[in-house]
Amino acid sequence: MWDPAVYRRFGAERSRPFFDLVQRVGAEKPRSVVDLGCGPGELTRTLAQRWPGARVTGLDSSPEMIAKASAEAGSVAFSLGDIAAWRPGPEDDVVITNAALQWVPEHLGLLPQWFAGLPAGGWFAMQVPGNFDSPGHRAVWDLAADSVPGLRADPVDDAAGYADLLITAGAAVDAWETTYLHLLPADGPEHPVLRWMEGTALRPVRAALDDAAWAAFRAELAPRIAEAHPVRHGLVAFPFRRIFVVAQKPPV
């Protein structure tokens, strides 16, 4: 279960990659813009501001996220659905997916299918976290290996791998990686990196454990996170690598 309030912690830090991604999309007057894995919808609504003439749609598999998004939808349409089952329509000129494909195990096979379905001149833009080898994430995988079957320690490719996949599909590709240094305030009783990870990376762990097992897991994880990400000057330096790809289909 996704909790929109927990996910929206550190909202400014989480939203920056979205804007860095979207600004590299060169579409001028798209007919339809789709946001796959739209979450609570705030960022999706900015797509309607960027392209006011477009029909903007957000899709997410979480009922909690879609309920939150729909409550403040404005001109954007939000739908509940599995993004792995989605396919582009003939007017979907821009498809955005931000920090979602790491949850879709089959996404490497889906990308060529999605790209092939775009109309001529269409744009596909994706961003995924590439931070799975960080000390904090490794602590999670080490602890969860026995209790959470199927948890993938590194569920994404690198920028070069995604670029090759989409170039092979016929795309003109712009791909890059960025490491953001988030300086998180250590202003509460809990470590900020632990609070960050509860909104994303720890979600499948929490879902797999009952309350007692989760409390025990969290108690064991917290000191490992604190050791890996020490507090200095009241802040925790949290480097976070992200992977970006923008691909355009050739115009007719």
PECORUR-V129046 format. One record per residue. PHI is phi in whole degrees, -180 to 180 (999 if undefined). BURIAL is 1 if it has 9 or more other C-alpha atoms within 8 Angstrom, else 0. D_CENTER is the distance of its C-alpha to the mean C-alpha in Angstrom with 2 decimals. Layout:
phi;burial;d_center
PHI;BURIAL;D_CENTER
PHI;BURIAL;D_CENTER
This chain:
phi;burial;d_center
999;0;15.84
-89;1;13.12
-112;1;14.80
-57;1;13.72
-66;0;16.02
-68;0;14.66
-62;1;11.00
-81;0;12.51
-58;1;14.29
59;0;13.90
-59;0;12.67
-65;0;14.07
-67;0;12.38
-73;0;8.82
-83;1;9.87
-57;0;11.65
-61;1;9.28
-61;1;8.76
-69;0;12.55
-64;0;13.19
-72;1;11.57
-65;1;13.39
-66;0;16.60
-92;0;17.04
-88;1;17.25
-93;0;21.00
-63;1;21.54
-101;0;24.36
-134;0;25.16
-67;1;22.76
-79;1;24.03
-137;1;20.83
-123;1;17.19
-119;1;14.53
-112;1;10.97
-90;1;9.44
80;1;7.29
-76;1;8.75
62;1;8.91
-78;1;12.13
95;1;12.70
-60;0;13.67
-72;1;11.63
-59;1;12.62
-64;1;16.14
-70;0;16.18
-67;1;16.01
-70;1;19.31
-75;0;20.73
-67;0;19.87
-126;1;21.39
-65;0;23.83
-88;0;25.61
-92;1;22.73
-86;1;21.91
-108;1;18.31
-130;1;16.63
-114;1;13.49
-127;1;12.84
-152;1;11.35
-89;1;12.98
-95;1;13.48
-59;0;16.89
-65;1;16.39
-66;1;13.42
-67;1;15.41
-62;1;18.53
-66;1;17.26
-63;1;15.98
-69;1;19.28
-65;0;21.40
-131;0;20.65
-69;1;19.97
63;0;22.52
-88;0;22.75
-93;1;19.39
-98;1;19.53
-114;1;17.04
-134;1;17.36
-88;1;16.68
179;1;16.02
-85;1;14.54
-67;1;12.42
-66;0;14.20
-94;0;17.38
-74;0;16.62
-136;0;18.71
-70;0;19.23
-96;0;22.38
-68;0;25.04
-111;0;24.02
-79;1;20.23
-76;1;20.60
-135;1;17.03
-124;1;13.86
-115;1;10.48
-141;1;7.11
-121;1;4.26
54;1;0.92
-130;1;3.64
-68;1;6.54
-65;1;7.06
-92;0;8.37
-114;0;10.62
-57;0;13.50
-93;0;15.26
-67;1;12.76
-63;0;15.08
-78;0;17.83
-78;1;16.13
-56;1;15.30
-62;1;19.07
-67;0;19.81
-61;1;17.44
-63;1;18.76
-62;0;22.29
-82;1;22.02
-69;1;21.20
-70;1;24.32
-55;0;26.13
81;1;24.59
-70;1;21.17
-119;1;17.93
-126;1;14.67
-132;1;11.86
-134;1;8.61
-138;1;6.47
-133;1;5.34
-67;1;6.69
-122;1;10.35
-104;1;11.87
-75;1;13.08
-102;1;16.64
-69;0;16.87
-58;0;19.79
-65;1;17.98
-66;1;15.67
-63;1;18.83
-63;1;20.71
-63;1;18.46
-64;1;18.88
-62;0;22.57
-75;1;23.22
-90;1;21.31
-55;1;22.65
-87;0;25.66
-97;0;24.43
-126;1;21.17
-60;0;22.07
86;0;19.54
-67;1;16.92
-97;0;15.60
-72;0;15.87
-144;0;14.16
-89;0;12.10
-128;1;11.24
-92;0;13.84
-95;0;14.66
-61;1;14.96
-64;0;18.51
-66;0;17.81
-65;1;15.40
-60;1;17.95
-62;0;20.79
-60;1;19.41
-81;1;19.06
-63;1;22.27
-60;0;24.03
-80;1;22.95
103;0;24.66
-89;1;22.02
-90;1;22.59
-119;1;19.67
-122;0;18.39
-132;1;16.22
-160;0;15.73
-128;1;14.30
-135;0;14.35
-108;0;14.92
-87;0;14.72
-103;0;17.35
-84;1;16.48
-101;0;19.86
-92;1;19.35
-65;0;22.53
-95;1;24.22
-114;0;25.83
-145;0;25.82
-72;0;27.09
-111;0;23.83
-65;1;22.10
-65;1;19.14
-70;1;16.99
-63;1;17.80
-65;1;16.86
-60;1;13.45
-68;1;12.84
-63;1;14.25
-80;1;11.35
-142;0;8.91
-60;0;10.70
-86;1;13.97
-58;1;13.24
-67;1;14.65
-67;1;17.43
-60;1;18.40
-66;0;18.48
-86;0;20.78
-113;1;23.22
-76;0;25.83
-60;0;26.39
-67;0;28.90
-66;0;26.98
-65;1;23.82
-61;0;26.06
-67;0;27.64
-61;1;24.42
-63;0;23.10
-64;0;26.53
-78;0;26.57
-73;1;23.12
-54;1;23.71
-67;0;26.45
-67;1;24.62
-64;1;21.70
-63;1;24.39
-70;0;26.21
-73;0;23.29
-130;1;22.23
-70;0;25.57
-88;1;26.31
-137;0;28.25
58;0;29.69
77;0;27.84
-130;1;24.41
-115;1;22.05
-80;1;20.79
-123;1;17.27
-68;0;16.35
-139;1;12.70
-85;1;12.25
-133;1;9.55
-118;1;10.26
-125;1;10.82
-143;1;12.88
-121;1;14.82
-128;1;17.41
-119;1;20.37
-81;1;22.78
-58;1;26.40
-66;0;28.26
-68;0;31.35
